Amino acid sequence: MIDGRTIVLVRHGRPDIRMDQPAPTWQLREDGRADVLRLAETLPNAPVVISSDEPKAVQTAEIVHGVVGGDLRLDGRLREAKRPDVWTTDYEVRAARYLTRGHEPGWEPAHVVRNRVVEAADELPAGAVLVGHGLSLTLYTATLARFDHVSFWRQLRLPDAWIAAEGVAPRILEPRPTLEEDDPARRP
């Protein structure tokens, strides 16, 4: 747990979805980069920006780091929950079920994801910025406080940022980038 410290969590920007490639290899879309820059300009300066090592998160972290400063580090423990590399039209339903039950056939167990993210976050100083993914960061925040984490996850955007602290529900930072509701890049 983060023991009274606060950290800023950032969900990566909109990826260039390539149905012929696994989601962990996707890069940011060009307009996704602009969204990340707008979001980064609302964040406080940080002693460290730590990121998942997936390309879309690394690219997000590089932009954030350019604005908030501090050290930039990559950490594979912050990767998204592993899922089958198949395109599915029911992702939101399956992801909500995963967050609720802690498992989904073929997906990395939620407790494993949660434990690795907690381990990485526990090493961070107060005020750090952690860049990652919607499911894994939501699972992490659910270890800090009791709240409706499925509803919280559903309202996250690409990119998005929120404050996490032990004992309180996460607080989404404003202003948030605007997204078109029909954008297929909202959830991966």
LINFENTA-V432443 format. One line per field, one symbol per residue. ss: DSSP state (H for helix, E for strand, - for the rest). psi: psi as a letter, one per 30 degrees, with the letter a starting at -180 (. if undefined). burial: + if it has 9 or more other C-alpha atoms within 8 Angstrom, else -. Layout:
BEGIN
ss: ???
psi: ???
burial: ???
END
This chain:
BEGIN
ss: -----EEEEEE---E-------HHH--E-HHHHHHHHHHH-------EEEE---HHHHHHHHHHHHHH--EEEE-HHH------------HHHHHHHHHHH--------HHHHHHHHHHHHH------EEEE-HHHHHHHHHHH----HHHHHHH----EEEEEE--EEEEE-----------HHH--
psi: lgiflklkkkkllkljkjfgkkeffklklefeeeeeeeeefflllkfkkkllgkeeeeeeeeeeefefaalklkjffgllkklkhkkkfheeeeeeeeeefglkkflkkeeeeeeeeeeeeffklkglkkkbleeeeeeefffelklifeeeeffkljllklkkkkfkkkjkkllkkkkkfgjfgef.
burial: -+--++++++++++++-----++-+++++--++-++++++----+++++++++++++++++++++-++++-+-++--++++---------+--++++++--+++--++++--++-+++-++-----++++++++++++++++++++--++-++--+++++++++++-+++--+---+-------+++-
END
